Amino acid sequence: MVKSILIVGLGGFIGSALRFLVSRYFQMHVVSVFPWGTFTVNIIGSFLIGILFGLSEKRNIMSPEWRIFLTVGICGGFTTYSTFSNDAFILLQNNEFFRFATYSGLSFILGLFAVFFGRLIIKAI
């Protein structure tokens, strides 16, 4: 159990650091009320988790340790539901109803499609 916690923790550190870098990039290069950084990491993370679970189901090429490192650790640290919720709240608080609906709807729909396409790619290989 301790080994699994350390594996997830290391992956979470890497994923969180990557999320910070991507979000920082958008903060520095995109002037917008729309939370592009969080949106981007959540869609990319959804796509990656689709690929990773597709690989683990189809080919069983990952050990359980690698699977939790990559999915729970890195993807879990990279994506962020709490920041998504806070960003959506801020949009509502600022009466940005269209942006709120766009952000919330696209995050959910594109996240599902990203997981689906990640799995579809692996099935096609």
C-alpha positions as CSV (number, residue, x, y, z in Angstrom):
1,M,0.0,0.0,0.0
2,V,2.8,2.4,0.8
3,K,4.4,1.7,-2.5
4,S,1.2,2.5,-4.3
5,I,0.8,5.8,-2.4
6,L,4.4,6.8,-3.3
7,I,3.8,5.9,-7.0
8,V,0.6,7.9,-7.1
9,G,2.3,10.8,-5.2
10,L,5.2,10.9,-7.7
11,G,2.8,10.9,-10.7
12,G,0.6,13.5,-9.0
13,F,3.6,15.8,-8.5
14,I,4.5,15.5,-12.2
15,G,1.0,16.0,-13.4
16,S,0.4,19.0,-11.1
17,A,3.7,20.6,-12.2
18,L,2.7,20.1,-15.8
19,R,-0.8,21.6,-15.1
20,F,0.9,24.6,-13.5
21,L,3.1,25.1,-16.6
22,V,0.2,24.9,-19.1
23,S,-2.0,27.2,-17.0
24,R,0.9,29.6,-16.6
25,Y,1.5,29.6,-20.3
26,F,-2.2,30.6,-21.0
27,Q,-2.1,33.3,-18.3
28,M,0.9,34.9,-19.9
29,H,-0.1,34.6,-23.5
30,V,-3.9,34.7,-23.7
31,V,-5.9,37.6,-22.5
32,S,-9.4,36.3,-21.9
33,V,-12.0,35.9,-19.3
34,F,-12.4,32.3,-20.5
35,P,-10.3,29.9,-18.4
36,W,-8.3,28.4,-21.3
37,G,-5.6,26.8,-19.1
38,T,-8.0,24.7,-17.1
39,F,-10.1,23.9,-20.1
40,T,-7.0,22.7,-22.1
41,V,-5.5,20.5,-19.3
42,N,-8.9,18.8,-18.7
43,I,-9.4,18.0,-22.3
44,I,-5.8,16.8,-22.9
45,G,-6.0,14.8,-19.7
46,S,-9.3,13.2,-20.7
47,F,-7.7,12.2,-24.0
48,L,-4.6,10.8,-22.3
49,I,-6.6,8.8,-19.8
50,G,-8.7,7.3,-22.7
51,I,-5.5,6.2,-24.4
52,L,-4.0,4.8,-21.2
53,F,-7.1,2.8,-20.2
54,G,-7.5,1.7,-23.8
55,L,-3.9,0.4,-23.7
56,S,-4.4,-1.3,-20.4
57,E,-7.6,-3.0,-21.5
58,K,-6.6,-4.0,-25.0
59,R,-3.0,-5.1,-24.7
60,N,-2.5,-5.4,-21.0
61,I,1.0,-4.0,-21.5
62,M,1.0,-1.9,-18.3
63,S,1.7,-3.3,-14.8
64,P,-0.8,-2.1,-12.1
65,E,2.0,0.2,-10.8
66,W,2.4,1.9,-14.2
67,R,-1.3,2.2,-14.6
68,I,-1.8,4.0,-11.3
69,F,1.3,6.1,-11.9
70,L,0.0,7.3,-15.3
71,T,-3.7,7.5,-14.7
72,V,-4.3,8.3,-11.0
73,G,-1.0,10.0,-10.6
74,I,-0.1,12.0,-13.7
75,C,-3.5,12.4,-15.3
76,G,-5.2,12.9,-11.9
77,G,-2.6,15.6,-11.0
78,F,-2.8,17.2,-14.5
79,T,-6.5,17.5,-14.6
80,T,-8.5,19.4,-12.1
81,Y,-12.2,19.3,-11.3
82,S,-11.9,21.7,-8.4
83,T,-10.3,24.5,-10.5
84,F,-13.0,23.8,-13.2
85,S,-15.7,24.3,-10.6
86,N,-14.1,27.5,-9.2
87,D,-13.6,28.9,-12.7
88,A,-17.3,28.2,-13.5
89,F,-18.3,29.8,-10.3
90,I,-16.3,33.0,-11.1
91,L,-17.9,33.2,-14.5
92,L,-21.4,33.0,-12.9
93,Q,-20.4,35.5,-10.2
94,N,-19.3,37.9,-12.9
95,N,-22.6,37.4,-14.8
96,E,-20.7,35.8,-17.7
97,F,-23.6,33.4,-18.4
98,F,-22.7,32.6,-22.0
99,R,-19.1,31.9,-21.1
100,F,-20.2,29.8,-18.1
101,A,-22.5,27.7,-20.3
102,T,-19.9,27.4,-23.0
103,Y,-17.1,26.5,-20.6
104,S,-19.2,24.0,-18.6
105,G,-20.9,22.4,-21.6
106,L,-17.8,22.1,-23.7
107,S,-15.7,20.8,-20.8
108,F,-18.1,18.0,-20.2
109,I,-18.9,17.1,-23.9
110,L,-15.3,17.5,-25.2
111,G,-13.9,15.6,-22.1
112,L,-16.2,12.7,-22.9
113,F,-15.3,12.8,-26.6
114,A,-11.6,13.0,-25.7
115,V,-11.8,9.8,-23.6
116,F,-13.8,8.1,-26.4
117,F,-11.3,9.1,-29.1
118,G,-8.4,8.1,-27.0
119,R,-9.9,4.6,-26.6
120,L,-11.0,4.5,-30.2
121,I,-7.4,5.2,-31.4
122,I,-6.1,2.3,-29.3
123,K,-8.8,0.0,-30.6
124,A,-7.9,0.9,-34.1
125,I,-4.2,0.0,-33.6
